Amino acid sequence: MSAWSRLSIATKLPLSAAALLLLVLGGITLAAWTEVRRSALDAASHRLSIVANLLDNDFTSRAVQRFAALETLAADPALTRLVTTNDTAGLDVARGRLSALLSRTPLTAAFEVWDSTGTPVFAAGRPPAQVDAAEARALMDQAAASGHPYPGPFHLIGDTLTYAIVTPMLPPDGRPSGYFVERRLQQTTGESLAMISSLAGVSVDVRIGTAGASWTDLERLVPPPPIELPADTGLFGFHDEGERMLGRVLDIAGTSWTVLVSFPAEPVLASANGFLRRSVIVSLVLVLVGAGIAWFASRRVTLPLREVTEAAEAIAAGRPAPRLATARADEIGRLETSFNSMSEQVVEGRRRLEERVQERTAALEHANRELEAFSYSVSHDLRAPLRAIDGFARILVEDHGAELSDAAQQRVTTITRNARQMGQLIDDLLAFSRLSRQPVRSLQVDMNALAATAIEAIQRNEAGRLIEFDSQDLPPAAGEPALLQQVFSNLLENAAKFTRPRDRARIEIGHVAWNGRPTYFVRDNGVGFDMRYADKLFGVFQRLHRPDEFEGTGVGLALVQRIVHRHGGEIRVEAAPDEGATFFFTIPAEITEG
């Protein structure tokens, strides 16, 4: 039985109500919090999308304009001749034109012309620094593959953030003969970043850069993102310096740049988490209120049920049951009214039963006294004629034996034998009758000693016969020693009697386990019997052999069965014609009374 099933209804009902409320309110709270959190994240994703798209549109629109101007400059014949024919006749003219252009574009630091190997052949302005050869080669490959201007990674030169835009100089055959390079300055004011943050509603972290290269926040170089950026699939979360962040990624078309816009997750999820905390508090309060209401309701039901239960236990124990109050008109009140009526009927029925028991007890005591008187009559009145018959028969043989013929002496012997058999039958019947009235004690009994005593008696009575006894070590039993001695004596006498036709009789005494209880047995190699007649074996006066074959009164095995049953045990037999018989009987091993 589980611990829950042992609890009372007064405890189960509040606990069940509290658990049900907790489950329902927990599910509602979780669903509501999930929806609030999803709405907050959708709003954050929308804000970040606005910022990312704004930056993308800004960069893209500026790039389109700038790329168009650079493509025009890269197609200038004076510049293309520098890389195709090494003609420097128009060099001063080109330098003057580009210098004038530099004065009108303050975000351009310098213009350069590279040959097809990336070697600078011309420059106007003052380039911040030489571009790394590997980087230059990568930029030229990207520009040649796209056929359009291509911006490179960001570099911080002193306090100036720069990047290079490489434009292929395409002759009529389409193969770049050189590259026109603009060294661009990146400047974004604090007002611009503030405007971006105002669009998102929170402080926004903006990073633009190239995977595997440098990144900038539009003012300075910054560390690259702490994670591998996903494709542009929407809002995602990551940790930056131990802080949970929400971000969006957008690739700027026509460039190697990626925009990462992010802000802390805590301000976005603060409302959802606050809602969750408030909902949990409200749910716990509702659970406590519901459990209190259920406890009050259970008391209204279980207190009357407890009174009914206690009254029923009193009736079951034979004590007078108190009368229950029936102030309620509901089902509980009807139950109390019905129980009071039942209690009165039980009391009246018990009174009548006690009277009947007293009457039956008196009748039984009277019958027992009559049975005792009958037993006394049988024991004395019937024994006297039998003793007289037996005595006069012996006198007749002793005094007039010489005058009697052999036939007369044989008839006198028959009279004596039948008189003695009649006396033995009377003794067996009296023992069988007394057994049903004799109290059975429960004492510790040494079954080995009882078996040894019975074996000694058989050996004295059957002196001259060859009987082999095999007695195992028997476990003790609990019962009346004298009665259990009778069981062994009768079973061993029965075995000795039915093994007389054997030249070498064998009787075994042992024990086995039967139905989980120690079981004693007596086995012989005698004549046995047909198991079809086993039901007659333990009946009074029931015999399976003729009296001229084996003597006996037919009471011994019936007496054994009654003794075993009086001890709370069982007895059974297994046999076959001419193969012997085995009697099994169980006796309790525990003492039940002293």
C-alpha positions in Angstrom: 0.0 0.0 0.0 1.4 3.4 -1.0 1.9 6.3 1.3 -0.7 8.3 -0.6 -3.4 5.6 -0.2 -2.8 5.6 3.6 -3.6 9.4 3.8 -7.1 10.4 5.0 -9.6 12.2 2.7 -9.2 15.3 4.9 -5.5 15.4 3.8 -5.9 14.1 0.2 -8.6 16.6 -0.8 -6.7 19.8 0.0 -3.5 18.4 -1.5 -5.3 17.3 -4.7 -7.0 20.7 -5.0 -3.7 22.5 -4.5 -1.9 20.2 -7.0 -4.7 20.8 -9.6 -4.7 24.5 -9.1 -0.9 24.6 -9.3 -1.0 22.6 -12.5 -3.7 24.7 -14.1 -2.3 28.1 -13.0 1.3 27.0 -13.8 0.2 26.1 -17.3 -1.7 29.4 -17.8 1.2 31.4 -16.4 3.7 29.6 -18.6 1.6 30.1 -21.7 1.1 33.8 -20.9 4.8 34.3 -20.1 5.8 32.6 -23.3 3.4 34.9 -25.3 4.7 38.0 -23.5 8.3 37.0 -24.1 7.6 36.2 -27.7 6.0 39.6 -28.2 9.0 41.3 -26.6 11.4 39.4 -28.8 9.3 40.2 -31.9 9.4 43.9 -31.0 13.2 43.7 -30.4 13.6 41.9 -33.7 11.6 44.6 -35.5 13.7 47.4 -33.9 16.9 45.7 -34.8 15.6 45.1 -38.4 14.9 48.8 -38.7 18.4 49.7 -37.6 20.0 47.1 -39.8 18.0 48.0 -42.8 18.7 51.7 -42.2 22.4 51.1 -42.1 22.2 48.8 -45.1 20.2 51.4 -47.1 22.6 54.1 -46.1 25.7 52.2 -47.0 24.1 50.8 -50.2 22.9 54.2 -51.4 26.2 55.8 -50.7 28.1 52.9 -52.3 26.0 53.1 -55.4 26.7 56.8 -55.8 30.4 56.4 -55.0 30.8 53.3 -57.1 29.4 55.1 -60.1 31.8 58.0 -59.7 34.8 55.6 -59.3 33.8 53.7 -62.4 33.8 56.9 -64.3 37.2 57.9 -63.0 38.6 54.4 -63.7 37.5 54.8 -67.4 39.5 58.1 -67.8 41.8 57.5 -70.8 44.7 59.4 -69.2 44.7 56.9 -66.3 44.2 53.8 -68.4 47.2 54.8 -70.5 49.3 54.8 -67.4 48.9 51.0 -66.9 48.5 50.0 -70.6 51.2 52.0 -72.4 53.2 53.6 -69.6 52.5 56.9 -71.3 53.0 59.7 -68.8 52.2 62.5 -71.1 48.9 63.3 -69.4 50.1 62.5 -65.9 50.2 66.1 -64.7 46.7 66.6 -66.2 45.3 63.6 -64.3 47.1 64.5 -61.1 45.6 68.0 -61.3 42.2 66.7 -62.0 42.3 64.2 -59.1 43.8 66.8 -56.7 40.9 69.1 -57.5 38.5 66.2 -56.9 40.2 65.5 -53.5 39.5 69.1 -52.4 35.8 68.6 -53.1 35.5 65.1 -51.4 36.8 65.5 -47.8 36.2 61.8 -47.0 38.7 60.7 -49.6 42.3 60.6 -48.4 44.0 59.7 -51.7 43.6 58.2 -55.2 45.9 55.5 -56.5 46.4 53.6 -59.7 47.7 50.0 -59.5 49.0 47.8 -62.3 47.6 44.3 -62.8 50.1 43.0 -60.1 48.9 45.5 -57.5 52.0 47.7 -57.7 51.1 51.4 -57.3 52.1 53.4 -60.4 50.3 56.7 -59.6 49.0 58.4 -56.5 47.2 61.7 -55.8 46.9 62.8 -52.2 48.5 61.2 -49.2 47.6 57.6 -48.6 47.3 56.8 -44.9 49.4 53.5 -45.3 50.4 50.9 -47.8 47.8 48.1 -48.3 49.0 44.7 -47.3 50.0 42.6 -50.4 47.7 39.7 -49.5 44.8 42.1 -48.8 45.5 43.9 -52.1 45.5 40.6 -54.0 42.2 39.6 -52.4 40.6 43.0 -53.2 41.7 42.8 -56.9 40.4 39.3 -57.2 37.0 40.3 -55.8 36.8 43.5 -58.0 37.9 41.5 -61.1 35.3 38.8 -60.4 32.4 41.3 -59.9 33.6 43.8 -62.5 32.6 46.6 -60.1 34.2 48.6 -57.3 34.8 46.5 -54.2 35.5 48.0 -50.7 38.1 46.3 -48.5 38.4 45.8 -44.7 38.6 48.7 -42.2 41.9 49.9 -40.9 42.7 52.3 -38.1 45.5 54.7 -38.9 46.2 56.8 -35.9 42.7 58.1 -35.0 41.5 57.7 -38.5 39.3 54.8 -39.7 40.0 54.1 -43.4 39.2 51.5 -46.0 40.2 51.0 -49.7 37.8 50.8 -52.7 39.3 48.9 -55.6 37.8 49.5 -59.1 38.9 47.4 -62.1 40.1 49.4 -65.1 38.5 47.4 -67.9 39.8 47.7 -71.5 37.6 46.6 -74.4 38.6 42.9 -74.0 37.2 42.9 -70.4 40.4 41.8 -68.7 41.5 44.3 -66.0 44.7 46.0 -67.0 45.0 47.8 -63.7 43.0 49.1 -60.8 41.8 52.5 -59.6 41.9 52.8 -55.8 40.3 55.3 -53.5 41.5 55.4 -49.9 38.3 56.4 -48.1 37.9 57.8 -44.6 35.0 56.4 -42.4 33.5 59.0 -40.1 30.3 58.6 -38.2 29.3 61.3 -35.7 28.0 60.6 -32.2 24.7 62.2 -33.3 24.3 59.5 -35.9 24.8 56.7 -33.4 22.4 58.4 -31.0 19.8 58.6 -33.8 20.3 54.9 -34.5 19.8 54.0 -30.7 16.7 56.1 -30.6 15.2 54.1 -33.4 15.8 50.9 -31.5 14.6 52.3 -28.2 17.7 51.1 -26.3 21.4 51.5 -26.6 22.5 49.8 -29.8 25.8 48.2 -30.4 26.7 48.5 -34.1 29.5 46.5 -35.7 30.5 46.5 -39.4 33.3 44.3 -40.7 34.5 41.4 -42.7 34.7 37.9 -41.5 38.3 37.1 -40.6 39.3 40.8 -40.8 38.8 43.9 -38.8 35.5 45.3 -37.4 34.4 48.8 -36.5 31.6 50.5 -34.6 31.8 53.3 -37.1 34.1 55.3 -34.8 37.0 52.9 -34.0 38.1 49.4 -34.5 36.4 46.9 -32.1 36.9 43.2 -31.4 35.1 40.9 -33.9 31.8 39.2 -32.7 32.3 36.5 -30.1 30.5 33.9 -32.1 30.3 32.7 -35.7 27.6 34.9 -37.2 24.6 33.0 -38.6 23.0 33.7 -41.9 20.4 36.5 -42.1 17.6 34.4 -40.5 16.2 36.8 -37.9 16.8 37.5 -34.3 19.4 35.4 -32.4 21.0 35.4 -29.0 24.6 35.3 -27.9 26.8 36.2 -24.9 29.3 39.0 -25.1 31.6 39.5 -22.1 29.2 37.6 -19.9 26.1 39.6 -20.9 23.2 38.1 -22.8 22.7 40.0 -26.1 20.1 39.9 -28.9 21.2 40.6 -32.4 20.4 40.8 -36.1 22.8 40.3 -39.0 22.6 41.8 -42.5 25.1 41.5 -45.4 25.6 44.7 -47.4 25.2 43.9 -51.1 28.2 44.3 -53.3 30.6 44.4 -50.4 32.4 42.0 -48.0 30.9 43.9 -45.1 28.4 42.4 -42.6 26.4 44.6 -40.2 25.8 43.2 -36.7 23.2 45.2 -34.7 22.7 44.1 -31.1 21.6 45.3 -27.7 21.3 43.7 -24.2 18.5 41.1 -23.8 17.7 42.1 -20.2 15.9 45.4 -21.0 13.9 43.6 -23.7 12.9 40.6 -21.5 12.5 42.7 -18.3 8.8 43.1 -18.8 8.3 39.4 -19.5 10.3 38.3 -16.5 8.5 40.8 -14.3 5.2 39.5 -15.6 6.4 35.9 -14.7 7.4 36.9 -11.2 4.0 38.6 -10.6 2.1 35.7 -12.1 4.0 33.2 -9.9 3.1 35.2 -6.8 -0.5 35.5 -7.8 -0.6 31.7 -8.6 0.8 30.8 -5.2 -1.7 33.0 -3.5 -4.5 31.4 -5.5 -3.2 27.9 -4.7 -3.1 28.6 -1.0 -6.6 30.1 -1.1 -7.8 27.1 -3.1 -6.2 24.6 -0.7 -7.7 26.5 2.3 -11.2 26.3 0.7 -10.7 22.6 -0.1 -9.5 22.0 3.5 -12.6 23.7 4.9 -14.9 21.7 2.5 -13.1 18.4 3.4 -13.6 19.1 7.1 -17.3 19.5 6.4 -17.4 16.1 4.8 -14.7 14.1 6.6 -15.7 15.0 10.2 -19.1 13.4 10.0 -17.5 10.5 8.1 -14.9 10.1 10.9 -17.8 10.0 13.4 -19.5 7.3 11.4 -16.2 5.3 11.0 -15.5 5.5 14.8 -19.1 4.4 15.6 -18.7 1.5 13.0 -15.4 0.4 14.6 -17.1 0.5 18.0 -19.8 -1.8 16.8 -17.3 -4.1 15.2 -15.4 -4.3 18.5 -18.5 -5.1 20.4 -18.7 -1.7 22.2 -21.8 0.4 22.3 -21.8 3.0 19.5 -22.7 6.6 20.2 -25.8 8.0 18.5 -24.8 10.3 15.7 -26.2 13.9 15.4 -28.4 14.3 12.3 -28.6 18.1 12.0 -27.8 18.1 8.3 -30.3 17.5 5.5 -27.9 16.5 2.8 -26.4 13.1 1.9 -24.2 13.2 5.0 -27.3 13.7 7.2 -29.1 10.9 5.4 -26.0 8.7 6.0 -26.0 9.5 9.7 -29.7 8.7 10.0 -29.3 5.4 8.2 -26.3 4.5 10.3 -28.3 5.2 13.6 -31.0 2.9 12.3 -28.5 0.3 11.3 -26.8 0.6 14.7 -30.0 0.0 16.5 -30.7 -3.1 14.4 -27.2 -4.4 15.0 -27.6 -3.9 18.8 -30.9 -5.7 18.7 -29.6 -8.4 16.5 -26.6 -8.9 18.7 -28.8 -9.1 21.8 -31.0 -11.8 20.1 -27.9 -13.6 18.9 -26.4 -13.7 22.4 -29.7 -15.1 23.7 -29.6 -17.7 21.0 -26.0 -18.5 21.7 -26.7 -18.9 25.4 -29.6 -21.2 24.5 -27.5 -23.2 22.1 -24.6 -23.3 24.6 -27.0 -24.7 27.2 -28.3 -27.3 24.8 -24.7 -28.2 23.8 -23.7 -28.5 27.4 -26.7 -30.7 28.0 -25.9 -32.9 25.0 -22.3 -33.1 26.2 -23.4 -34.3 29.6 -25.7 -36.9 28.0 -22.7 -37.9 25.8 -20.5 -38.2 28.9 -23.2 -40.3 30.5 -23.5 -42.4 27.4 -19.7 -42.8 27.3 -19.7 -43.8 31.0 -22.5 -46.3 30.2 -20.5 -47.7 27.3 -17.3 -47.8 29.3 -18.9 -49.6 32.3 -22.2 -51.2 31.3 -21.0 -52.7 28.0 -17.6 -53.7 29.3 -19.1 -55.8 32.1 -20.8 -58.4 29.8 -17.8 -58.5 27.6 -15.5 -59.2 30.5 -17.9 -61.9 31.7 -18.0 -63.5 28.3 -14.3 -63.5 28.0 -13.8 -64.7 31.6 -16.3 -67.6 31.3 -14.8 -68.6 28.0 -11.3 -68.9 29.6 -12.8 -70.8 32.6 -14.5 -73.2 30.2 -11.3 -73.9 28.4 -9.2 -74.2 31.6 -11.7 -76.4 33.5 -13.3 -78.4 30.8 -10.8 -78.2 28.0 -10.2 -81.9 28.0 -13.9 -82.6 27.6 -14.3 -80.3 24.6 -13.7 -81.3 21.1 -11.3 -79.5 18.8 -14.2 -77.7 17.1 -15.7 -76.7 20.4 -12.3 -75.3 21.6 -12.0 -73.4 18.3 -15.4 -71.8 18.8 -14.6 -70.8 22.4 -11.3 -69.2 21.1 -13.4 -67.3 18.5 -15.7 -66.1 21.3 -12.7 -64.8 23.3 -11.1 -63.1 20.3 -14.4 -61.3 19.3 -15.0 -60.2 22.9 -11.5 -58.7 23.0 -12.0 -57.1 19.6 -15.3 -55.7 20.8 -13.5 -54.2 23.9 -10.9 -52.7 21.6 -13.6 -51.2 19.4 -15.2 -49.7 22.5 -11.9 -48.2 23.6 -11.3 -46.7 20.1 -14.8 -45.2 19.9 -14.4 -43.6 23.4 -11.1 -42.1 22.4 -12.6 -40.8 19.2 -15.5 -39.3 21.0 -13.3 -37.7 23.7 -11.0 -36.2 21.2 -13.7 -33.7 19.9 -14.2 -32.4 23.5 -10.6 -32.5 24.7 -8.8 -29.1 24.6 -5.6 -29.0 22.5 -2.7 -27.3 23.9 0.1 -25.8 21.8 3.4 -26.8 23.3 6.8 -27.3 21.7 7.0 -31.0 20.7 10.1 -33.0 19.9 8.8 -35.0 16.9 12.0 -37.1 16.9 11.2 -38.3 20.4 7.6 -39.2 19.5 8.7 -41.2 16.5 11.4 -43.1 18.5 8.8 -44.0 21.2 6.4 -45.3 18.6 9.2 -47.3 16.9 10.2 -48.9 20.2 6.5 -50.0 20.8 6.3 -51.6 17.3 9.6 -53.4 17.8 8.3 -54.9 21.1 4.9 -55.9 19.7 6.4 -57.2 16.5 9.4 -59.0 18.0 10.5 -61.8 15.6 9.7 -59.8 12.5 12.4 -58.2 10.3 11.3 -54.6 10.1 13.8 -51.9 8.9 13.1 -48.4 10.2 14.6 -45.3 8.5 13.9 -42.2 10.6 15.1 -38.8 9.4 15.8 -35.8 11.6 12.4 -34.2 12.1 11.7 -30.5 12.8 9.8 -29.7 16.0 6.1 -29.0 16.0 3.6 -27.2 18.2 0.7 -29.1 19.7 -0.5 -31.6 22.3 2.3 -34.1 22.9 0.0 -37.0 23.9 -2.2 -36.6 20.8 0.7 -36.3 18.4 2.2 -39.4 20.0 -1.1 -41.1 19.1 -0.7 -40.0 15.5 2.8 -41.6 15.2 1.7 -44.7 17.0 -1.4 -45.3 14.8 0.4 -44.6 11.6 3.4 -46.9 12.5 1.1 -49.7 13.7 -0.9 -49.3 10.4 2.4 -49.6 8.5 3.6 -52.6 10.5 0.3 -54.3 10.0 0.1 -53.9 6.2 3.8 -54.9 5.7 3.4 -58.4 7.3 3.2 -60.1 3.9 6.7 -58.8 3.2 9.7 -60.8 4.0 11.6 -57.6 4.7 9.4 -54.8 5.8 10.6 -51.2 5.5 9.1 -48.2 7.2 10.4 -44.7 6.6 9.7 -41.6 8.7 10.7 -38.2 7.3 9.6 -34.7 6.3 9.2 -32.6 3.1 7.9 -29.2 2.3 4.3 -29.0 1.2 2.5 -25.7 0.5 5.4 -23.9 2.2 5.0 -25.8 5.5 7.0 -28.7 7.0 5.2 -31.9 6.3 5.9 -35.2 8.1 5.4 -38.6 6.4 5.3 -42.3 7.2 6.0 -44.5 4.2 5.9 -48.3 4.0 6.4 -51.0 1.4 3.2 -52.9 2.3 0.3 -54.1 0.3 -1.0 -50.6 -0.5 -4.5 -49.9 -1.9 -6.3 -48.4 -4.9 -6.5 -44.6 -4.7 -10.0 -44.7 -6.0 -11.1 -45.7 -2.4 -8.9 -43.2 -0.6 -11.9 -41.1 0.4 -13.1 -44.0 2.6 -9.7 -44.4 4.3 -10.3 -41.9 7.2 -14.0 -42.8 7.9 -15.0 -44.5 11.1 -15.4 -48.3 10.6 -14.3 -47.9 6.9 -11.9 -50.7 5.9 -10.3 -51.5 2.6 -9.3 -55.1 3.5 -11.3 -58.0 4.9 -11.0 -58.6 8.7 -9.6 -62.1 8.1 -6.7 -60.5 6.1 -5.8 -57.7 8.5 -7.1 -57.1 12.0 -8.4 -53.7 13.2 -11.5 -51.8 14.1 -11.5 -49.1 11.3 -11.1 -46.3 13.8 -7.3 -45.7 14.0 -6.9 -43.6 10.8 -10.1 -41.6 11.5 -8.6 -40.8 14.9 -5.3 -39.7 13.2 -7.2 -37.4 10.9 -9.2 -35.8 13.7 -6.0 -35.2 15.8 -4.3 -33.5 12.8 -7.4 -31.4 12.0 -7.7 -30.3 15.7 -4.1 -29.0 15.4 -5.0 -27.0 12.3 -3.1 -29.3 9.9 -3.9 -31.4 6.9 -3.4 -35.1 6.1 -3.3 -36.9 2.7 -2.2 -40.3 1.4 -0.5 -41.6 -1.7 -0.6 -45.4 -2.5 -0.9 -48.0 -5.2 -1.8 -51.7 -5.0 1.1 -53.8 -3.9 3.4 -50.8 -3.9 2.9 -49.5 -0.3 1.4 -46.3 1.0 2.7 -42.9 2.2 0.8 -40.8 4.8 1.6 -37.0 4.8 0.5 -34.7 7.6 1.3 -31.1 8.5 1.4 -29.7 12.0 2.0 -26.0 12.8 5.5 -25.2 13.8 4.6 -22.0 15.9 3.2 -22.0 19.4 -0.1 -20.3 19.6 -0.9 -20.8 23.3 0.9 -22.0 26.4 
